[in-house]
Amino acid sequence: MHTDPYRFASLPQDDVERIRQLEQRLRETNGHEVTLIAYENAEAGEESTGK
């Protein structure tokens, strides 16, 4: 049984790079640092590990 419903998402490197690019665009648009964090449902993540 999980006590937290979410955990950090396990993403392929190309998805991580897309997130970094979006952070950069937001930084350029808004003029301040933005950090995006990817989470996944802890229970759903266990079911989908066999992509």
Jmol script that loads the backbone (N, CA, C; Angstrom):
load data "model"
ATOM      1  N   MET A   1       0.840  -1.184   0.000  1.00  0.00           N
ATOM      2  CA  MET A   1       0.000   0.000   0.000  1.00  0.00           C
ATOM      3  C   MET A   1       0.880   1.239   0.000  1.00  0.00           C
ATOM      4  N   HIS A   2       0.565   2.187  -0.872  1.00  0.00           N
ATOM      5  CA  HIS A   2       1.323   3.427  -0.986  1.00  0.00           C
ATOM      6  C   HIS A   2       0.723   4.498  -0.076  1.00  0.00           C
ATOM      7  N   THR A   3       1.592   5.239   0.574  1.00  0.00           N
ATOM      8  CA  THR A   3       1.106   6.360   1.374  1.00  0.00           C
ATOM      9  C   THR A   3       1.004   7.624   0.538  1.00  0.00           C
ATOM     10  N   ASP A   4       1.811   7.732  -0.527  1.00  0.00           N
ATOM     11  CA  ASP A   4       1.741   8.872  -1.428  1.00  0.00           C
ATOM     12  C   ASP A   4       1.090   8.426  -2.726  1.00  0.00           C
ATOM     13  N   PRO A   5       0.105   9.204  -3.210  1.00  0.00           N
ATOM     14  CA  PRO A   5      -0.552   8.799  -4.448  1.00  0.00           C
ATOM     15  C   PRO A   5       0.292   9.065  -5.693  1.00  0.00           C
ATOM     16  N   TYR A   6       1.355   9.872  -5.563  1.00  0.00           N
ATOM     17  CA  TYR A   6       2.191  10.207  -6.721  1.00  0.00           C
ATOM     18  C   TYR A   6       3.663   9.996  -6.412  1.00  0.00           C
ATOM     19  N   ARG A   7       4.429   9.762  -7.489  1.00  0.00           N
ATOM     20  CA  ARG A   7       5.886   9.674  -7.392  1.00  0.00           C
ATOM     21  C   ARG A   7       6.455  10.371  -8.628  1.00  0.00           C
ATOM     22  N   PHE A   8       7.764  10.654  -8.581  1.00  0.00           N
ATOM     23  CA  PHE A   8       8.395  11.264  -9.745  1.00  0.00           C
ATOM     24  C   PHE A   8       8.218  10.345 -10.944  1.00  0.00           C
ATOM     25  N   ALA A   9       7.881  10.921 -12.077  1.00  0.00           N
ATOM     26  CA  ALA A   9       7.668  10.137 -13.290  1.00  0.00           C
ATOM     27  C   ALA A   9       9.000   9.667 -13.868  1.00  0.00           C
ATOM     28  N   SER A  10       8.999   8.464 -14.359  1.00  0.00           N
ATOM     29  CA  SER A  10      10.157   7.924 -15.062  1.00  0.00           C
ATOM     30  C   SER A  10       9.943   8.218 -16.546  1.00  0.00           C
ATOM     31  N   LEU A  11      10.741   9.151 -17.078  1.00  0.00           N
ATOM     32  CA  LEU A  11      10.549   9.612 -18.449  1.00  0.00           C
ATOM     33  C   LEU A  11      11.757   9.291 -19.320  1.00  0.00           C
ATOM     34  N   PRO A  12      11.519   9.027 -20.591  1.00  0.00           N
ATOM     35  CA  PRO A  12      12.641   8.872 -21.508  1.00  0.00           C
ATOM     36  C   PRO A  12      13.369  10.211 -21.677  1.00  0.00           C
ATOM     37  N   GLN A  13      14.620  10.156 -22.048  1.00  0.00           N
ATOM     38  CA  GLN A  13      15.444  11.357 -22.146  1.00  0.00           C
ATOM     39  C   GLN A  13      14.859  12.401 -23.098  1.00  0.00           C
ATOM     40  N   ASP A  14      14.235  11.968 -24.196  1.00  0.00           N
ATOM     41  CA  ASP A  14      13.671  12.952 -25.129  1.00  0.00           C
ATOM     42  C   ASP A  14      12.513  13.723 -24.502  1.00  0.00           C
ATOM     43  N   ASP A  15      11.735  13.107 -23.627  1.00  0.00           N
ATOM     44  CA  ASP A  15      10.673  13.821 -22.911  1.00  0.00           C
ATOM     45  C   ASP A  15      11.261  14.814 -21.910  1.00  0.00           C
ATOM     46  N   VAL A  16      12.333  14.416 -21.240  1.00  0.00           N
ATOM     47  CA  VAL A  16      13.011  15.321 -20.301  1.00  0.00           C
ATOM     48  C   VAL A  16      13.516  16.540 -21.057  1.00  0.00           C
ATOM     49  N   GLU A  17      14.064  16.334 -22.229  1.00  0.00           N
ATOM     50  CA  GLU A  17      14.566  17.452 -23.032  1.00  0.00           C
ATOM     51  C   GLU A  17      13.433  18.380 -23.453  1.00  0.00           C
ATOM     52  N   ARG A  18      12.280  17.817 -23.801  1.00  0.00           N
ATOM     53  CA  ARG A  18      11.125  18.660 -24.161  1.00  0.00           C
ATOM     54  C   ARG A  18      10.676  19.503 -22.978  1.00  0.00           C
ATOM     55  N   ILE A  19      10.712  18.936 -21.785  1.00  0.00           N
ATOM     56  CA  ILE A  19      10.356  19.699 -20.582  1.00  0.00           C
ATOM     57  C   ILE A  19      11.352  20.833 -20.388  1.00  0.00           C
ATOM     58  N   ARG A  20      12.635  20.566 -20.559  1.00  0.00           N
ATOM     59  CA  ARG A  20      13.660  21.613 -20.423  1.00  0.00           C
ATOM     60  C   ARG A  20      13.455  22.726 -21.439  1.00  0.00           C
ATOM     61  N   GLN A  21      13.094  22.358 -22.667  1.00  0.00           N
ATOM     62  CA  GLN A  21      12.842  23.364 -23.692  1.00  0.00           C
ATOM     63  C   GLN A  21      11.632  24.228 -23.329  1.00  0.00           C
ATOM     64  N   LEU A  22      10.599  23.610 -22.785  1.00  0.00           N
ATOM     65  CA  LEU A  22       9.429  24.371 -22.355  1.00  0.00           C
ATOM     66  C   LEU A  22       9.782  25.301 -21.200  1.00  0.00           C
ATOM     67  N   GLU A  23      10.586  24.822 -20.254  1.00  0.00           N
ATOM     68  CA  GLU A  23      11.053  25.691 -19.165  1.00  0.00           C
ATOM     69  C   GLU A  23      11.782  26.906 -19.725  1.00  0.00           C
ATOM     70  N   GLN A  24      12.618  26.691 -20.731  1.00  0.00           N
ATOM     71  CA  GLN A  24      13.367  27.794 -21.355  1.00  0.00           C
ATOM     72  C   GLN A  24      12.425  28.797 -22.009  1.00  0.00           C
ATOM     73  N   ARG A  25      11.431  28.295 -22.754  1.00  0.00           N
ATOM     74  CA  ARG A  25      10.471  29.195 -23.406  1.00  0.00           C
ATOM     75  C   ARG A  25       9.691  29.997 -22.376  1.00  0.00           C
ATOM     76  N   LEU A  26       9.271  29.350 -21.290  1.00  0.00           N
ATOM     77  CA  LEU A  26       8.548  30.059 -20.235  1.00  0.00           C
ATOM     78  C   LEU A  26       9.434  31.115 -19.579  1.00  0.00           C
ATOM     79  N   ARG A  27      10.696  30.789 -19.378  1.00  0.00           N
ATOM     80  CA  ARG A  27      11.650  31.724 -18.796  1.00  0.00           C
ATOM     81  C   ARG A  27      11.800  32.947 -19.706  1.00  0.00           C
ATOM     82  N   GLU A  28      11.900  32.717 -21.008  1.00  0.00           N
ATOM     83  CA  GLU A  28      12.033  33.815 -21.964  1.00  0.00           C
ATOM     84  C   GLU A  28      10.761  34.657 -22.030  1.00  0.00           C
ATOM     85  N   THR A  29       9.616  34.024 -21.954  1.00  0.00           N
ATOM     86  CA  THR A  29       8.335  34.719 -22.042  1.00  0.00           C
ATOM     87  C   THR A  29       8.020  35.515 -20.776  1.00  0.00           C
ATOM     88  N   ASN A  30       8.267  34.905 -19.614  1.00  0.00           N
ATOM     89  CA  ASN A  30       7.853  35.504 -18.345  1.00  0.00           C
ATOM     90  C   ASN A  30       8.963  36.253 -17.625  1.00  0.00           C
ATOM     91  N   GLY A  31      10.199  36.024 -18.018  1.00  0.00           N
ATOM     92  CA  GLY A  31      11.307  36.732 -17.409  1.00  0.00           C
ATOM     93  C   GLY A  31      11.726  36.228 -16.049  1.00  0.00           C
ATOM     94  N   HIS A  32      11.299  35.033 -15.670  1.00  0.00           N
ATOM     95  CA  HIS A  32      11.750  34.453 -14.407  1.00  0.00           C
ATOM     96  C   HIS A  32      11.869  32.944 -14.531  1.00  0.00           C
ATOM     97  N   GLU A  33      12.644  32.375 -13.624  1.00  0.00           N
ATOM     98  CA  GLU A  33      12.894  30.927 -13.642  1.00  0.00           C
ATOM     99  C   GLU A  33      11.602  30.143 -13.419  1.00  0.00           C
ATOM    100  N   VAL A  34      11.445  29.089 -14.183  1.00  0.00           N
ATOM    101  CA  VAL A  34      10.311  28.177 -14.032  1.00  0.00           C
ATOM    102  C   VAL A  34      10.873  26.762 -14.020  1.00  0.00           C
ATOM    103  N   THR A  35      10.436  25.962 -13.073  1.00  0.00           N
ATOM    104  CA  THR A  35      10.834  24.560 -13.008  1.00  0.00           C
ATOM    105  C   THR A  35       9.583  23.703 -13.095  1.00  0.00           C
ATOM    106  N   LEU A  36       9.557  22.818 -14.062  1.00  0.00           N
ATOM    107  CA  LEU A  36       8.447  21.884 -14.221  1.00  0.00           C
ATOM    108  C   LEU A  36       8.866  20.536 -13.666  1.00  0.00           C
ATOM    109  N   ILE A  37       7.979  19.917 -12.918  1.00  0.00           N
ATOM    110  CA  ILE A  37       8.265  18.629 -12.283  1.00  0.00           C
ATOM    111  C   ILE A  37       7.200  17.639 -12.740  1.00  0.00           C
ATOM    112  N   ALA A  38       7.631  16.481 -13.212  1.00  0.00           N
ATOM    113  CA  ALA A  38       6.704  15.464 -13.707  1.00  0.00           C
ATOM    114  C   ALA A  38       6.467  14.400 -12.640  1.00  0.00           C
ATOM    115  N   TYR A  39       5.198  14.190 -12.332  1.00  0.00           N
ATOM    116  CA  TYR A  39       4.781  13.143 -11.414  1.00  0.00           C
ATOM    117  C   TYR A  39       3.895  12.168 -12.162  1.00  0.00           C
ATOM    118  N   GLU A  40       3.801  10.952 -11.637  1.00  0.00           N
ATOM    119  CA  GLU A  40       2.856   9.976 -12.159  1.00  0.00           C
ATOM    120  C   GLU A  40       2.111   9.353 -10.982  1.00  0.00           C
ATOM    121  N   ASN A  41       0.936   8.869 -11.266  1.00  0.00           N
ATOM    122  CA  ASN A  41       0.169   8.179 -10.244  1.00  0.00           C
ATOM    123  C   ASN A  41       0.949   6.945  -9.822  1.00  0.00           C
ATOM    124  N   ALA A  42       1.217   6.790  -8.550  1.00  0.00           N
ATOM    125  CA  ALA A  42       2.050   5.689  -8.055  1.00  0.00           C
ATOM    126  C   ALA A  42       1.445   4.329  -8.410  1.00  0.00           C
ATOM    127  N   GLU A  43       0.173   4.179  -8.277  1.00  0.00           N
ATOM    128  CA  GLU A  43      -0.462   2.887  -8.571  1.00  0.00           C
ATOM    129  C   GLU A  43      -0.545   2.641 -10.061  1.00  0.00           C
ATOM    130  N   ALA A  44      -0.898   3.650 -10.854  1.00  0.00           N
ATOM    131  CA  ALA A  44      -0.995   3.481 -12.308  1.00  0.00           C
ATOM    132  C   ALA A  44       0.377   3.221 -12.901  1.00  0.00           C
ATOM    133  N   GLY A  45       1.421   3.833 -12.344  1.00  0.00           N
ATOM    134  CA  GLY A  45       2.776   3.627 -12.837  1.00  0.00           C
ATOM    135  C   GLY A  45       3.207   2.184 -12.738  1.00  0.00           C
ATOM    136  N   GLU A  46       2.789   1.497 -11.690  1.00  0.00           N
ATOM    137  CA  GLU A  46       3.148   0.087 -11.513  1.00  0.00           C
ATOM    138  C   GLU A  46       2.486  -0.767 -12.582  1.00  0.00           C
ATOM    139  N   GLU A  47       1.278  -0.395 -12.983  1.00  0.00           N
ATOM    140  CA  GLU A  47       0.561  -1.173 -13.976  1.00  0.00           C
ATOM    141  C   GLU A  47       1.114  -0.958 -15.368  1.00  0.00           C
ATOM    142  N   SER A  48       1.716   0.207 -15.627  1.00  0.00           N
ATOM    143  CA  SER A  48       2.132   0.542 -16.994  1.00  0.00           C
ATOM    144  C   SER A  48       3.635   0.386 -17.213  1.00  0.00           C
ATOM    145  N   THR A  49       4.339  -0.326 -16.344  1.00  0.00           N
ATOM    146  CA  THR A  49       5.777  -0.450 -16.510  1.00  0.00           C
ATOM    147  C   THR A  49       6.156  -1.335 -17.687  1.00  0.00           C
ATOM    148  N   GLY A  50       5.246  -2.086 -18.223  1.00  0.00           N
ATOM    149  CA  GLY A  50       5.566  -2.938 -19.353  1.00  0.00           C
ATOM    150  C   GLY A  50       5.162  -2.357 -20.678  1.00  0.00           C
ATOM    151  N   LYS A  51       5.423  -1.086 -20.899  1.00  0.00           N
ATOM    152  CA  LYS A  51       5.047  -0.382 -22.118  1.00  0.00           C
ATOM    153  C   LYS A  51       5.242  -1.177 -23.358  1.00  0.00           C
TER     154      LYS A  51
END
end "model"
wireframe off; spacefill off
backbone 0.3
color backbone group
